[in-house]
Amino acid sequence: MARQFFTVSVLLALVAAAGCSSSSKAGDAGSDPLADTGSAIVSTDSGGTGVPDGGGPVADTTGDTTAGPDLLGSKDVALADGGSCVANGGGVCPPAKATSGKSHGEPCTCDSECLYGFCKFGATQTNFNASMGICTKRCSCTEGDQSNVPCLKDDGATGTYDCLFPPSTFTPVDKKSEMKECARKCITDAECQAVNPAFTCVKPEDGNWSTGLSALCGIPKAK
């Protein structure tokens, strides 16, 4: 009788152990439905705002020298808190200076952040990267009050500035004037990166722009 009880007990234990093992494997498989599938989340920029819809960075458009909807004209930018703001809308002539704001080359998302109310995406000094916003102002104005037009107007303790033009290959030609903007002069990479971590001190021959002999903070053209 004792021997039969022992045998039954052993069999029940083996059945229970097998059930637990099976449940554990099923639970492990269900805990990570993407495990070993090679699946990845790809971010898109469906609104053309330079702000990813979610899941990762948007495609880098560095190197584009053709003006388009991402480079010229105001646009609404979606913010992380669910709101929105306007960018690319401050390239007015003559430029109007606010009492405070970020200076030329500093990163931005909205026009309202910048000293001249112009957060420019696809700026010449960023090598036309439509996903990057920087503060600047137009230096190509010929009408109205000229007091705020020259870039040297903003020279001071925080930096000195120059007017840079898009390259001779830039199209459409009639939009070249709109792409002239103020950029920071430099000697070292460190001084540029203190203003914008994405920038280095770019020699005239390495920039995707036309200007004088000054090195400027920005993103060099692809080699």
C-alpha positions as a Markdown table, in Angstrom:
| # | Residue | x | y | z |
|---|---|---|---|---|
| 1 | Met | 0.0 | 0.0 | 0.0 |
| 2 | Ala | 2.8 | 2.4 | 0.9 |
| 3 | Arg | 4.7 | 1.5 | -2.3 |
| 4 | Gln | 1.5 | 2.3 | -4.4 |
| 5 | Phe | 1.1 | 5.7 | -2.7 |
| 6 | Phe | 4.8 | 6.5 | -3.3 |
| 7 | Thr | 4.4 | 5.6 | -7.1 |
| 8 | Val | 1.3 | 7.8 | -7.5 |
| 9 | Ser | 3.0 | 10.7 | -5.7 |
| 10 | Val | 6.0 | 10.5 | -8.0 |
| 11 | Leu | 3.8 | 10.5 | -11.1 |
| 12 | Leu | 1.8 | 13.5 | -9.9 |
| 13 | Ala | 5.0 | 15.4 | -9.2 |
| 14 | Leu | 6.3 | 14.7 | -12.7 |
| 15 | Val | 3.0 | 15.9 | -14.3 |
| 16 | Ala | 3.0 | 19.1 | -12.3 |
| 17 | Ala | 6.7 | 19.8 | -13.2 |
| 18 | Ala | 5.9 | 19.4 | -16.9 |
| 19 | Gly | 3.0 | 21.8 | -16.7 |
| 20 | Cys | 5.0 | 24.5 | -15.1 |
| 21 | Ser | 7.8 | 24.2 | -17.6 |
| 22 | Ser | 5.3 | 24.6 | -20.5 |
| 23 | Ser | 3.6 | 27.6 | -18.9 |
| 24 | Ser | 6.9 | 29.3 | -18.3 |
| 25 | Lys | 8.0 | 29.0 | -21.9 |
| 26 | Ala | 4.6 | 30.3 | -23.1 |
| 27 | Gly | 4.9 | 33.3 | -20.8 |
| 28 | Asp | 8.5 | 34.0 | -21.9 |
| 29 | Ala | 7.4 | 34.1 | -25.6 |
| 30 | Gly | 4.5 | 36.3 | -24.8 |
| 31 | Ser | 6.5 | 38.9 | -22.9 |
| 32 | Asp | 8.4 | 40.1 | -26.0 |
| 33 | Pro | 6.3 | 39.8 | -29.1 |
| 34 | Leu | 9.1 | 41.4 | -31.2 |
| 35 | Ala | 11.8 | 39.2 | -29.9 |
| 36 | Asp | 14.1 | 37.8 | -32.6 |
| 37 | Thr | 11.8 | 39.1 | -35.4 |
| 38 | Gly | 14.1 | 41.8 | -36.6 |
| 39 | Ser | 11.3 | 44.3 | -36.3 |
| 40 | Ala | 12.1 | 48.0 | -35.9 |
| 41 | Ile | 10.2 | 51.2 | -35.5 |
| 42 | Val | 10.9 | 53.7 | -38.3 |
| 43 | Ser | 10.2 | 57.3 | -37.7 |
| 44 | Thr | 8.5 | 59.5 | -40.3 |
| 45 | Asp | 8.0 | 63.2 | -40.6 |
| 46 | Ser | 4.5 | 63.2 | -42.2 |
| 47 | Gly | 3.9 | 66.9 | -41.5 |
| 48 | Gly | 7.1 | 68.2 | -43.0 |
| 49 | Thr | 7.9 | 70.0 | -39.8 |
| 50 | Gly | 11.3 | 68.5 | -39.1 |
| 51 | Val | 9.8 | 67.0 | -36.0 |
| 52 | Pro | 9.6 | 63.1 | -36.0 |
| 53 | Asp | 6.2 | 61.5 | -35.6 |
| 54 | Gly | 7.8 | 59.2 | -33.0 |
| 55 | Gly | 10.2 | 56.3 | -32.7 |
| 56 | Gly | 13.5 | 57.8 | -33.7 |
| 57 | Pro | 15.2 | 60.5 | -35.8 |
| 58 | Val | 13.8 | 61.6 | -39.1 |
| 59 | Ala | 15.8 | 61.2 | -42.3 |
| 60 | Asp | 18.8 | 63.5 | -42.6 |
| 61 | Thr | 18.4 | 65.9 | -45.6 |
| 62 | Thr | 21.8 | 67.4 | -45.3 |
| 63 | Gly | 23.2 | 68.3 | -48.7 |
| 64 | Asp | 20.0 | 69.5 | -50.3 |
| 65 | Thr | 20.6 | 72.6 | -52.3 |
| 66 | Thr | 17.2 | 73.0 | -53.8 |
| 67 | Ala | 14.7 | 75.3 | -52.1 |
| 68 | Gly | 11.4 | 73.7 | -51.4 |
| 69 | Pro | 8.6 | 73.8 | -48.8 |
| 70 | Asp | 10.9 | 72.5 | -46.1 |
| 71 | Leu | 13.4 | 75.4 | -46.7 |
| 72 | Leu | 11.3 | 78.5 | -47.4 |
| 73 | Gly | 8.0 | 79.7 | -46.0 |
| 74 | Ser | 6.5 | 79.6 | -42.6 |
| 75 | Lys | 5.3 | 76.3 | -41.1 |
| 76 | Asp | 3.7 | 74.9 | -38.0 |
| 77 | Val | 6.0 | 72.9 | -35.8 |
| 78 | Ala | 4.5 | 70.3 | -33.4 |
| 79 | Leu | 5.7 | 70.5 | -29.8 |
| 80 | Ala | 6.3 | 67.7 | -27.3 |
| 81 | Asp | 3.5 | 69.1 | -25.0 |
| 82 | Gly | 0.9 | 68.7 | -27.8 |
| 83 | Gly | 1.0 | 72.4 | -28.8 |
| 84 | Ser | 2.5 | 74.0 | -31.8 |
| 85 | Cys | 4.4 | 77.1 | -32.9 |
| 86 | Val | 5.5 | 78.9 | -36.1 |
| 87 | Ala | 9.0 | 78.6 | -37.6 |
| 88 | Asn | 10.5 | 79.9 | -40.8 |
| 89 | Gly | 8.1 | 82.8 | -40.7 |
| 90 | Gly | 10.5 | 85.5 | -39.5 |
| 91 | Gly | 12.6 | 86.1 | -42.6 |
| 92 | Val | 11.1 | 89.5 | -43.0 |
| 93 | Cys | 12.6 | 92.7 | -44.5 |
| 94 | Pro | 13.7 | 94.7 | -42.8 |
| 95 | Pro | 14.4 | 92.4 | -39.8 |
| 96 | Ala | 12.8 | 93.5 | -36.6 |
| 97 | Lys | 14.8 | 93.1 | -33.4 |
| 98 | Ala | 13.2 | 91.9 | -30.1 |
| 99 | Thr | 14.4 | 93.0 | -26.7 |
| 100 | Ser | 15.9 | 89.6 | -26.1 |
| 101 | Gly | 16.3 | 86.2 | -27.7 |
| 102 | Lys | 18.8 | 83.7 | -29.1 |
| 103 | Ser | 21.5 | 85.0 | -31.4 |
| 104 | His | 22.6 | 83.8 | -34.8 |
| 105 | Gly | 23.4 | 80.1 | -35.0 |
| 106 | Glu | 21.8 | 79.0 | -31.8 |
| 107 | Pro | 19.4 | 76.0 | -32.0 |
| 108 | Cys | 15.7 | 76.7 | -31.9 |
| 109 | Thr | 12.3 | 75.3 | -32.7 |
| 110 | Cys | 10.1 | 78.4 | -32.9 |
| 111 | Asp | 10.5 | 81.9 | -34.3 |
| 112 | Ser | 9.6 | 83.4 | -30.9 |
| 113 | Glu | 12.8 | 82.0 | -29.4 |
| 114 | Cys | 15.1 | 84.2 | -31.6 |
| 115 | Leu | 16.4 | 87.7 | -31.3 |
| 116 | Tyr | 15.1 | 88.6 | -34.8 |
| 117 | Gly | 12.0 | 86.3 | -34.6 |
| 118 | Phe | 13.5 | 83.9 | -37.2 |
| 119 | Cys | 14.0 | 80.2 | -36.5 |
| 120 | Lys | 15.2 | 79.0 | -39.8 |
| 121 | Phe | 14.9 | 75.3 | -40.8 |
| 122 | Gly | 17.1 | 74.3 | -43.8 |
| 123 | Ala | 19.4 | 77.3 | -43.3 |
| 124 | Thr | 22.4 | 77.8 | -45.6 |
| 125 | Gln | 24.8 | 77.5 | -42.7 |
| 126 | Thr | 23.4 | 74.0 | -41.7 |
| 127 | Asn | 24.1 | 72.8 | -45.3 |
| 128 | Phe | 20.3 | 73.0 | -45.9 |
| 129 | Asn | 19.4 | 70.5 | -43.3 |
| 130 | Ala | 15.6 | 70.8 | -43.2 |
| 131 | Ser | 15.3 | 69.0 | -39.8 |
| 132 | Met | 17.5 | 71.6 | -38.0 |
| 133 | Gly | 16.4 | 75.0 | -36.8 |
| 134 | Ile | 18.8 | 77.8 | -36.0 |
| 135 | Cys | 18.2 | 81.5 | -35.2 |
| 136 | Thr | 19.4 | 84.0 | -37.8 |
| 137 | Lys | 18.2 | 87.0 | -39.8 |
| 138 | Arg | 18.1 | 88.0 | -43.5 |
| 139 | Cys | 21.0 | 90.1 | -44.6 |
| 140 | Ser | 19.7 | 90.7 | -48.1 |
| 141 | Cys | 17.1 | 93.4 | -47.5 |
| 142 | Thr | 17.2 | 96.5 | -49.6 |
| 143 | Glu | 13.9 | 98.1 | -48.6 |
| 144 | Gly | 12.8 | 100.0 | -45.5 |
| 145 | Asp | 14.9 | 100.8 | -42.5 |
| 146 | Gln | 18.4 | 99.5 | -43.0 |
| 147 | Ser | 19.6 | 99.8 | -39.4 |
| 148 | Asn | 19.1 | 96.1 | -38.5 |
| 149 | Val | 20.1 | 94.6 | -41.9 |
| 150 | Pro | 23.9 | 94.3 | -41.6 |
| 151 | Cys | 25.2 | 91.2 | -39.7 |
| 152 | Leu | 27.9 | 93.4 | -38.1 |
| 153 | Lys | 25.1 | 95.3 | -36.4 |
| 154 | Asp | 25.0 | 92.4 | -33.9 |
| 155 | Asp | 28.8 | 92.2 | -33.3 |
| 156 | Gly | 29.6 | 92.3 | -29.6 |
| 157 | Ala | 30.8 | 90.4 | -26.6 |
| 158 | Thr | 28.9 | 87.2 | -27.7 |
| 159 | Gly | 30.4 | 87.1 | -31.2 |
| 160 | Thr | 31.0 | 88.7 | -34.6 |
| 161 | Tyr | 28.9 | 87.9 | -37.6 |
| 162 | Asp | 29.0 | 87.8 | -41.4 |
| 163 | Cys | 26.5 | 87.5 | -44.2 |
| 164 | Leu | 26.7 | 84.2 | -46.1 |
| 165 | Phe | 25.1 | 83.5 | -49.4 |
| 166 | Pro | 23.9 | 80.1 | -50.9 |
| 167 | Pro | 26.3 | 78.5 | -53.4 |
| 168 | Ser | 26.2 | 79.4 | -57.1 |
| 169 | Thr | 24.5 | 76.1 | -57.8 |
| 170 | Phe | 21.5 | 76.9 | -55.6 |
| 171 | Thr | 18.1 | 76.7 | -57.2 |
| 172 | Pro | 15.7 | 78.2 | -57.9 |
| 173 | Val | 17.8 | 81.3 | -58.6 |
| 174 | Asp | 15.0 | 83.7 | -57.7 |
| 175 | Lys | 15.1 | 82.4 | -54.1 |
| 176 | Lys | 18.8 | 83.0 | -53.5 |
| 177 | Ser | 18.2 | 86.3 | -51.9 |
| 178 | Glu | 15.9 | 84.8 | -49.3 |
| 179 | Met | 18.6 | 82.3 | -48.3 |
| 180 | Lys | 21.2 | 85.0 | -47.4 |
| 181 | Glu | 21.6 | 84.9 | -43.6 |
| 182 | Cys | 23.8 | 85.9 | -40.7 |
| 183 | Ala | 26.3 | 83.4 | -39.4 |
| 184 | Arg | 28.9 | 83.6 | -36.6 |
| 185 | Lys | 32.6 | 84.1 | -37.5 |
| 186 | Cys | 35.0 | 81.7 | -35.8 |
| 187 | Ile | 38.6 | 80.6 | -35.2 |
| 188 | Thr | 38.1 | 77.3 | -33.3 |
| 189 | Asp | 35.5 | 74.5 | -33.3 |
| 190 | Ala | 35.1 | 75.0 | -29.5 |
| 191 | Glu | 33.6 | 78.5 | -29.9 |
| 192 | Cys | 31.1 | 77.2 | -32.4 |
| 193 | Gln | 30.1 | 74.2 | -30.3 |
| 194 | Ala | 29.5 | 76.5 | -27.3 |
| 195 | Val | 26.7 | 78.1 | -29.4 |
| 196 | Asn | 25.5 | 75.0 | -31.3 |
| 197 | Pro | 26.8 | 71.5 | -30.6 |
| 198 | Ala | 26.1 | 70.5 | -34.2 |
| 199 | Phe | 28.5 | 73.2 | -35.6 |
| 200 | Thr | 32.2 | 73.3 | -36.3 |
| 201 | Cys | 34.4 | 76.2 | -37.5 |
| 202 | Val | 34.1 | 75.8 | -41.3 |
| 203 | Lys | 36.7 | 77.3 | -43.6 |
| 204 | Pro | 35.3 | 79.2 | -46.7 |
| 205 | Glu | 36.4 | 76.4 | -49.1 |
| 206 | Asp | 34.6 | 73.7 | -47.0 |
| 207 | Gly | 31.2 | 75.4 | -46.6 |
| 208 | Asn | 28.3 | 74.9 | -49.0 |
| 209 | Trp | 27.9 | 78.6 | -49.4 |
| 210 | Ser | 29.5 | 81.7 | -50.8 |
| 211 | Thr | 31.0 | 84.4 | -48.6 |
| 212 | Gly | 34.2 | 86.3 | -47.9 |
| 213 | Leu | 37.4 | 85.0 | -46.4 |
| 214 | Ser | 36.0 | 84.4 | -42.9 |
| 215 | Ala | 35.6 | 81.0 | -41.4 |
| 216 | Leu | 32.0 | 80.5 | -40.1 |
| 217 | Cys | 30.2 | 78.3 | -37.6 |
| 218 | Gly | 28.1 | 75.8 | -39.5 |
| 219 | Ile | 28.0 | 72.3 | -41.1 |
| 220 | Pro | 30.5 | 71.7 | -43.9 |
| 221 | Lys | 29.5 | 70.4 | -47.3 |
| 222 | Ala | 29.9 | 66.6 | -47.9 |
| 223 | Lys | 33.2 | 65.6 | -49.3 |
